[in-house]
Amino acid sequence: MALADAVGRVFDLDGALARSVQDYSPRAGQVAMAQAVATTLEDGGVLVVEAGTGVGKTYAYLVPALLSGARVLISTATKTLQDQLFSRDIPRLTAALGLPARVAMLKGRSSYLCAHRLSTARHDFRAMHPVAQADLAQIERWASTTRSGDIAEMAQLDERSPVIPLVTSTRENCLGTTCPQFTGCHINQARREAMVADVVVINHHLFFADLSIRESGVAELLPTVQCVVFDEAHQLNDIGVQFMGRQLSAAQLERYARDLGVQERHLARASDHWSMIADQLNRSVARFRALFSQDGSAIQQAWVQDQPSGVDEHQWRVAIADLHTALEQCQLVLRSVEELSPDLQGLSDRVSHLLLQLDVFSTPAEPGWVRWTETGRGIRLVQSPLDIAETLRAHIGGDVGNGARKSWIFTSATLGHDASLAQFIDSCGLEGAQVLHVHSPFDYASNAVLYLPTHLPKPSDARHAVAVAQLAAQGAGAIGGRTLVLTTTLRAMREIAGALRQHFSADGSMEVLLQGEAPKRELTDRFTQGQHGGNAGCILVASASFWEGVDVPGESLQLVVIDKLPFSPPDDPLVQARSRQLEAKGKNPFQHLHVPQAAIALKQGAGRLIRRITDRGILVVCDIRLTQMGYGRRILAALPAMRVVKTEGQFIQALDELTKPSTRDQPTLDHQP
């Protein structure tokens, strides 16, 4: 039986999923995607699938992957989905299919407990605070029972805890095989399990970081797998360019100089001139920092000449030459003593890496790369490729050692705004890939309303944020909270939250939650629970990461308010470089870059509203450009086909409809991945 036929049987009304998944019902889109994945697994090649919310893409790629018997590598954008796949979805599915499978999960260093660093953490001044002491005590209790050492097992530990860096390792401070805890090292254990597993779950950050520095085991794993699946693939390019780039910061150099000071006793014995060498390094780092003006505000500045913008060319060359000389002198001393201890070996490796990074920024940027400086609280030099196309082209293709072609699956709910998914295909170097669109099974036309208010100030108007807050307050007041406000800037987020808190301060009828005041997971839980417990409803005001990856199904979230169209910042160096690249090809950057990116980002934000087939809600986009500018139609076309209203009276009527029980009697898809 062909793999596609076997896959089809699993999704039948009397198939394995129907027997094991509560309230299961076949979905044509899910089956179509699963069979396309099955065909790609058999024939090899590249498949790109945009699968709308509710399709069930997770099972659509897992079922054929597991049934094929192929060795599979699955990469996700977030650790949250990575944990969900490993701990919930794959175990449920292997049980339903009756398939034995060795499954492993692999994360980066910062996700695993380092037993050696835990043993010294209490001596660090950062662990002296009472809150840090409590966190450290919790970690110590957990450390005695954990098998995996994955920090994510401690659900109650604040992901922002300052103790976490004290009990995890970095590439710089890992002692490697000389570590007294090497035998039981959690990171090495995870890598060993990954090398013998049938299914390995990683994340995009680890994938690209490893291709860059070949340090975590993925580079060794990749040639041995027959199929690679990228879920949440819309984030691939942004994550990839971050990890494939190069960086050098003043903080790196200063931290290195401090760490050398810890080993001064050994280094002074190795060289009579060590104190002069150390002083020269400190002076060179200070001279490097002094090149850049810092007023405390974060600034990104494109770097198009031989030296950074705003920096004197002669002073730049002198400072870089001095720094290079100082680091080379440190390197010579360290090479003579590096065998004395793991710490000295680590310092020797680090200075070699710093010299390589310094060489990168001492010469002109390569074609196809962009360079910039970041100043503010620190100083950072950055060089990045414009996209990941060349990197992926170098790895995609070929066979798996027996003449069979490797299979590559890329999937997400949002990959583009056009039928060809051109921007995603081009940025990832996937020319010639098979493209499949699987539409959401949700009835947006009946269950969702899109309100485009025409009376608001322009987004550039100083009154705009207050007007958005007033509209959100009106909607949340009518339905008892249940409102998520998404902003495009942190400034607007704080201004809108402040206005909402002032509006509801008198009667206390609404709790206004603000991103940054608690971890994302805690805020989402408080928002969901606040709609059902206590006397006050909840409004959550957020930006950045809350535009995606937030799943609040049912009546807990029924109003999503977006302050303005999410255009990329025009002064972003990467955006500027990509715009210049398009102009060189005779294309209009606004039409070919800015509008498509805004459409994709808006589609992601809008996706927070309807999460299940019975959900109902209203999406409000507070940007009059959607109705007044010609490009607004292109952006609106990327959204699901919702009923559009434009007057305040129609908005009030839609709010009133949400307070009435739904008369629709439909099965739920809550339990279907």
Rosetta blueprint (number, residue, H / E / L):
1 M L
2 A L
3 L H
4 A H
5 D H
6 A H
7 V H
8 G H
9 R H
10 V H
11 F L
12 D L
13 L L
14 D L
15 G L
16 A H
17 L H
18 A H
19 R H
20 S H
21 V L
22 Q L
23 D L
24 Y L
25 S L
26 P L
27 R L
28 A H
29 G H
30 Q H
31 V H
32 A H
33 M H
34 A H
35 Q H
36 A H
37 V H
38 A H
39 T H
40 T H
41 L H
42 E H
43 D H
44 G L
45 G E
46 V E
47 L E
48 V E
49 V E
50 E E
51 A E
52 G L
53 T L
54 G L
55 V L
56 G L
57 K H
58 T H
59 Y H
60 A H
61 Y H
62 L H
63 V H
64 P H
65 A H
66 L H
67 L H
68 S H
69 G L
70 A L
71 R L
72 V E
73 L E
74 I E
75 S E
76 T E
77 A L
78 T L
79 K H
80 T H
81 L H
82 Q H
83 D H
84 Q H
85 L H
86 F H
87 S H
88 R H
89 D H
90 I H
91 P H
92 R H
93 L H
94 T H
95 A H
96 A H
97 L H
98 G L
99 L L
100 P L
101 A L
102 R L
103 V E
104 A E
105 M E
106 L L
107 K L
108 G L
109 R H
110 S H
111 S H
112 Y E
113 L L
114 C L
115 A H
116 H H
117 R H
118 L H
119 S H
120 T H
121 A H
122 R H
123 H H
124 D L
125 F H
126 R H
127 A H
128 M L
129 H L
130 P H
131 V H
132 A H
133 Q H
134 A H
135 D H
136 L H
137 A H
138 Q H
139 I H
140 E H
141 R H
142 W H
143 A H
144 S L
145 T L
146 T L
147 R L
148 S L
149 G L
150 D E
151 I H
152 A H
153 E H
154 M L
155 A L
156 Q L
157 L L
158 D L
159 E L
160 R L
161 S L
162 P L
163 V L
164 I H
165 P H
166 L H
167 V H
168 T L
169 S L
170 T L
171 R L
172 E L
173 N L
174 C L
175 L L
176 G H
177 T H
178 T H
179 C L
180 P L
181 Q L
182 F H
183 T H
184 G H
185 C L
186 H H
187 I H
188 N H
189 Q H
190 A H
191 R H
192 R H
193 E H
194 A H
195 M H
196 V H
197 A L
198 D L
199 V E
200 V E
201 V E
202 I E
203 N E
204 H H
205 H H
206 L H
207 F H
208 F H
209 A H
210 D H
211 L H
212 S H
213 I H
214 R L
215 E L
216 S L
217 G L
218 V H
219 A H
220 E H
221 L H
222 L H
223 P H
224 T H
225 V L
226 Q L
227 C E
228 V E
229 V E
230 F E
231 D L
232 E L
233 A H
234 H H
235 Q H
236 L H
237 N H
238 D H
239 I H
240 G H
241 V H
242 Q H
243 F H
244 M H
245 G L
246 R E
247 Q E
248 L E
249 S E
250 A H
251 A H
252 Q H
253 L H
254 E H
255 R H
256 Y H
257 A H
258 R H
259 D H
260 L H
261 G H
262 V H
263 Q L
264 E H
265 R H
266 H H
267 L H
268 A H
269 R H
270 A H
271 S L
272 D L
273 H L
274 W H
275 S H
276 M H
277 I H
278 A H
279 D H
280 Q H
281 L H
282 N H
283 R H
284 S H
285 V H
286 A H
287 R H
288 F H
289 R H
290 A H
291 L L
292 F L
293 S L
294 Q L
295 D L
296 G L
297 S L
298 A L
299 I E
300 Q E
301 Q E
302 A E
303 W L
304 V L
305 Q L
306 D L
307 Q L
308 P L
309 S L
310 G L
311 V L
312 D L
313 E H
314 H H
315 Q H
316 W H
317 R H
318 V H
319 A H
320 I H
321 A H
322 D H
323 L H
324 H H
325 T H
326 A H
327 L H
328 E H
329 Q H
330 C H
331 Q H
332 L H
333 V H
334 L H
335 R H
336 S H
337 V H
338 E H
339 E H
340 L H
341 S L
342 P H
343 D H
344 L H
345 Q H
346 G H
347 L H
348 S H
349 D H
350 R H
351 V H
352 S H
353 H H
354 L H
355 L H
356 L H
357 Q H
358 L H
359 D H
360 V H
361 F H
362 S H
363 T L
364 P L
365 A L
366 E L
367 P L
368 G L
369 W E
370 V E
371 R E
372 W E
373 T E
374 E E
375 T E
376 G L
377 R L
378 G L
379 I E
380 R E
381 L E
382 V E
383 Q E
384 S E
385 P E
386 L L
387 D L
388 I L
389 A H
390 E H
391 T H
392 L H
393 R H
394 A H
395 H H
396 I L
397 G L
398 G L
399 D E
400 V L
401 G L
402 N L
403 G L
404 A L
405 R E
406 K L
407 S E
408 W E
409 I E
410 F E
411 T E
412 S E
413 A L
414 T L
415 L L
416 G L
417 H L
418 D L
419 A L
420 S L
421 L L
422 A H
423 Q H
424 F H
425 I H
426 D H
427 S H
428 C H
429 G L
430 L L
431 E L
432 G L
433 A L
434 Q E
435 V E
436 L E
437 H E
438 V E
439 H L
440 S L
441 P L
442 F L
443 D L
444 Y H
445 A H
446 S H
447 N H
448 A E
449 V E
450 L E
451 Y E
452 L L
453 P L
454 T L
455 H L
456 L L
457 P L
458 K L
459 P L
460 S L
461 D L
462 A L
463 R L
464 H H
465 A H
466 V H
467 A H
468 V H
469 A H
470 Q H
471 L H
472 A H
473 A H
474 Q H
475 G H
476 A H
477 G H
478 A H
479 I H
480 G L
481 G L
482 R L
483 T E
484 L E
485 V E
486 L E
487 T L
488 T L
489 T L
490 L H
491 R H
492 A H
493 M H
494 R H
495 E H
496 I H
497 A H
498 G H
499 A H
500 L H
501 R H
502 Q H
503 H H
504 F H
505 S L
506 A L
507 D L
508 G L
509 S L
510 M E
511 E E
512 V E
513 L E
514 L E
515 Q L
516 G L
517 E L
518 A L
519 P L
520 K H
521 R H
522 E H
523 L H
524 T H
525 D H
526 R H
527 F H
528 T H
529 Q H
530 G H
531 Q L
532 H L
533 G L
534 G L
535 N L
536 A L
537 G E
538 C E
539 I E
540 L E
541 V E
542 A E
543 S L
544 A H
545 S H
546 F H
547 W H
548 E L
549 G L
550 V L
551 D L
552 V L
553 P L
554 G H
555 E H
556 S H
557 L L
558 Q L
559 L E
560 V E
561 V E
562 I E
563 D L
564 K L
565 L L
566 P L
567 F L
568 S L
569 P L
570 P L
571 D L
572 D L
573 P H
574 L H
575 V H
576 Q H
577 A H
578 R H
579 S H
580 R H
581 Q H
582 L H
583 E H
584 A H
585 K L
586 G L
587 K L
588 N L
589 P H
590 F H
591 Q H
592 H H
593 L H
594 H H
595 V H
596 P H
597 Q H
598 A H
599 A H
600 I H
601 A H
602 L H
603 K H
604 Q H
605 G H
606 A H
607 G L
608 R L
609 L L
610 I L
611 R L
612 R L
613 I L
614 T L
615 D L
616 R L
617 G E
618 I E
619 L E
620 V E
621 V E
622 C L
623 D L
624 I L
625 R H
626 L H
627 T H
628 Q H
629 M L
630 G L
631 Y H
632 G H
633 R H
634 R H
635 I H
636 L H
637 A H
638 A L
639 L L
640 P L
641 A L
642 M L
643 R E
644 V E
645 V E
646 K L
647 T L
648 E H
649 G H
650 Q H
651 F H
652 I H
653 Q H
654 A H
655 L H
656 D H
657 E H
658 L H
659 T L
660 K L
661 P L
662 S L
663 T L
664 R L
665 D L
666 Q L
667 P L
668 T L
669 L L
670 D L
671 H L
672 Q L
673 P L
